[in-house]
Amino acid sequence: MSNITIEENTSLEEITALGMPGKDLQFTREDVVSFFDHNHKVQIVFTKKDGSERTMLCTRSFDAIPKGHRPFDKTQIERPGKPAPDFLYSVFDLGCNDWRSFTIAKLLDIQPAS
């Protein structure tokens, strides 16, 4: 994936057309990081630990995170004081105004959100 550039607001269909993961393929951490780096707000669908699916509107954009929940350092967007292990990805859930993590291997869909 290193020679593929994802532009802002790139849809899953466009990413799949570029040869990147889609619904029947697995996303890599690099795919997820790149997608969040290029999209202010993102809607994801993933399988929870209990097997149910969850849709979440989320961000890793420093300016979209309320001041009381922002990380200490703008260059290190993670849950303050609690970095996630490599198989998890921390995001700020815009629906419940709190940090959440999801297992990258359980990610089913990722789309830019407005």
N, C-alpha and C positions, 0 to 999 in steps of 0.2 A: 503494500500500500504506500510505501514511502514516495513513489513518484506520481501519485494521484493527488490532486488538489481538490478539496471540497470547498465550494463557495458558500457564502451565507445563504440560508434558506434553501439548501439543496434537499430535495425530497428523497424518500426511501427508494422510489422508483428510479430516480436518476442515479443514486448510489449503486443500486443493483445493476443498472445498465453499465456502470463503470467497472463491473466485476467485483464489487464489494458485497459483503453479506446481505442477504435479504431474509425473508421469513423462514426459508428452509435451510439457511446457512447460519453459522455461528459468528457473532460479532467478536472482534478482538478488543482488547483494552485500547489499542491505538485507534481503532475505528471510533470508539465511543468518545475518547478524548478529543479527537479531531472534530467530530460532529458537534460536541458542546463548545469547542473553541470557535466554531463558525456560526453558531446559532444562539441568540440571546435567550430565547425561551424554547423549550423542547418538550414534546409529548412522547412519553415512552410507555410501552406495554411490556410487562414482565410477569413471570410466574413467581408467586410468593412461596415461602417455605411450606405452607399448607397445601400447595398445589393449585390454588385459585389464581386467576389472572387479575392484575391491577393495572389501571391506566393512571398515569401521574403527569401533571404539568409541572415542570421543574426547570431549574436554571443552575448554572455555575458562574453566572455573570455577577461580578462584585456589586455593581450598581443596582441590580435587581433584588439583591438580598437586603432585607430591612437592617438598619444599623445595629440593633441589638443582637442580631444573629450573624453578622459578618465575621469572616475570619480575621485574625489579627494582622495578617499580611496580605495585601492585594495580589501578590504574585504566587501565593500558596493557598488556592481556593480549596479548602477542606473544612470539615466540621472542626471548629476550634477545639484544640486540645485532644482530639481523638481521630488521628489519621486512619483511614480504612486500609485493610490489607489489599494486596494486588488484585485478588479475585472479586473484590467489592468495589463499587464506585459510589462515592458520596455526592449527593445533589441536594439542592434546597428545594423542598416541596412547596410550590406556590399556593397549593390548595389548603394546606394546614399550617403554613408559615413555620416550618421546622425542617431540620436536616433529616434526610433519609438516605439509606444505602440500598443498593440492589446488587444481586449477583450477576456479573456480566454474562456468564454462560446461560442465564435464565432470561435474558433480554429477547423479546419476540419482535418488537417493532420500535422504531425511533423516527420521529417526524419533527420538522420545524413547527413551532406554534407562533401564533401572532399575539 
